[in-house]
């Protein structure tokens, strides 16, 4: 039953944020993809889960694939990460990689994407970008 309430929260998330906040966060397409990822993650979670995450690590920015891990914590052991199996072992990772098509070039060059789903239905997506090396050209701006 708890999963149904989280699905309802995920569906309503774009409507709950004011329009100026949505403009600074995820696009409608990104929100739809992230909601689908969340639903897939929830299929493999035990009843006492607290936080779940999918981490996609690419060897290089723009790579078509990489390593993926699915980890979660439980309500009583929030510091201990445990692996779990979502509805599909490749679909969430592929969806995160495919989201690059929706991102402007300055945001699509990530090496690691981390999608975190909380039990209360809130979720975050964080990207890690390669460190700038000495001698790299400056970004236009």
LUMDRENGU-369548 format. One line per 8 residues: number of its first residue (from 1); their letters; for each residue x, y, z of C-alpha. Coordinates in Angstrom, 3 decimals. Layout:
<rs>
NUM> A> X,Y,Z | ...
</rs>
This chain:
<rs>
1> XXXXXXXX> 0.000,0.000,0.000 | 2.917,2.342,0.758 | 4.151,1.905,-2.829 | 0.832,3.204,-4.168 | 1.085,6.401,-2.136 | 4.630,6.987,-3.394 | 3.497,6.464,-6.984 | 0.765,9.055,-6.418
9> XXXXXXXX> 3.334,11.502,-5.014 | 5.597,10.941,-8.014 | 2.746,11.546,-10.422 | 1.771,14.781,-8.677 | 5.335,16.094,-8.219 | 5.349,18.264,-11.375 | 2.069,19.842,-10.316 | 3.149,20.590,-6.747
17> XXXXXXXX> 6.150,22.751,-7.649 | 5.573,26.358,-8.712 | 6.290,27.068,-12.383 | 9.474,29.048,-11.643 | 10.837,26.111,-9.649 | 10.051,23.652,-12.449 | 11.934,25.856,-14.901 | 15.047,25.592,-12.714
25> XXXXXXXX> 14.726,21.852,-12.156 | 13.771,18.987,-14.438 | 11.845,19.364,-17.667 | 8.505,17.595,-18.094 | 10.205,14.833,-20.105 | 12.910,14.426,-17.464 | 10.276,14.246,-14.719 | 8.362,11.553,-16.625
33> XXXXXXXX> 11.519,9.489,-17.136 | 12.549,9.879,-13.490 | 9.072,8.839,-12.343 | 9.287,5.718,-14.523 | 12.700,4.925,-13.044 | 11.296,5.345,-9.523 | 8.428,2.971,-10.254 | 10.869,0.356,-11.572
41> XXXXXXXX> 13.095,0.694,-8.508 | 10.163,0.226,-6.126 | 9.337,-3.187,-7.607 | 12.485,-4.700,-6.089 | 12.454,-2.947,-2.722 | 11.557,-4.657,0.555 | 8.790,-3.252,2.764 | 11.269,-1.656,5.200
49> XXXXXXXX> 13.272,0.291,2.616 | 14.240,3.867,3.409 | 16.251,5.159,0.428 | 17.054,3.600,-2.946 | 19.486,4.678,-5.597 | 20.715,3.791,-9.034 | 24.243,4.871,-9.914 | 25.468,4.892,-13.512
57> XXXXXXXX> 29.209,5.317,-13.989 | 30.554,5.915,-17.495 | 34.199,5.452,-18.483 | 34.085,8.770,-20.330 | 31.544,11.557,-20.825 | 29.180,10.681,-23.655 | 29.881,6.940,-23.463 | 26.871,4.851,-24.534
65> XXXXXXXX> 27.073,2.554,-21.501 | 28.927,1.906,-18.278 | 28.595,0.288,-14.889 | 25.362,0.380,-12.920 | 24.580,-0.391,-9.296 | 21.279,-0.546,-7.461 | 21.584,0.102,-3.738 | 19.166,0.726,-0.912
73> XXXXXXXX> 19.060,1.312,2.821 | 16.505,0.090,5.296 | 14.568,2.110,7.849 | 16.514,0.712,10.826 | 19.954,0.569,9.155 | 20.157,3.771,7.156 | 23.974,3.696,6.947 | 24.257,0.206,5.459
81> XXXXXXXX> 23.889,0.075,1.666 | 22.480,-3.189,0.297 | 22.097,-4.248,-3.332 | 18.631,-4.898,-4.750 | 17.119,-5.869,-8.091 | 14.647,-3.438,-9.713 | 11.953,-4.433,-12.222 | 14.606,-4.512,-14.965
89> XXXXXXXX> 18.377,-4.539,-14.466 | 19.091,-2.320,-17.462 | 16.055,-0.062,-18.036 | 16.722,2.550,-15.293 | 20.383,2.902,-16.290 | 19.529,3.146,-19.988 | 16.884,5.780,-19.210 | 19.449,7.896,-17.340
97> XXXXXXXX> 21.922,7.634,-20.220 | 19.170,8.465,-22.731 | 18.246,11.596,-20.740 | 21.395,13.208,-22.166 | 19.404,13.814,-25.365 | 17.190,16.197,-23.357 | 20.113,18.050,-21.778 | 21.981,21.017,-23.208
105> XXXXXXXX> 25.591,20.211,-24.194 | 27.042,21.844,-21.068 | 25.010,19.457,-18.869 | 25.243,16.243,-20.916 | 28.975,15.564,-20.398 | 28.618,13.786,-17.064 | 30.569,10.711,-16.018 | 28.336,9.614,-13.135
113> XXXXXXXX> 24.593,9.957,-12.629 | 23.032,9.160,-9.247 | 19.253,8.940,-8.927 | 18.115,8.778,-5.294 | 14.551,7.888,-4.304 | 13.382,8.535,-0.741 | 10.594,6.646,0.972 | 8.509,9.853,1.204
121> XXXXXXXX> 8.398,10.009,-2.620 | 10.969,12.777,-3.065 | 13.789,12.095,-5.454 | 17.022,13.724,-6.572 | 19.294,13.351,-9.569 | 22.940,14.318,-9.252 | 25.585,14.380,-11.956 | 29.350,14.236,-11.522
129> XXXXXXXX> 31.411,15.838,-14.247 | 35.069,15.177,-15.069 | 37.553,17.362,-13.276 | 38.989,20.133,-15.411 | 42.601,19.396,-16.248 | 45.329,22.058,-16.515 | 45.549,23.253,-20.095 | 41.897,22.448,-20.888
137> XXXXX> 40.230,25.228,-22.872 | 37.981,27.534,-20.899 | 34.234,27.153,-21.268 | 32.622,29.771,-23.489 | 30.698,32.263,-21.485
</rs>
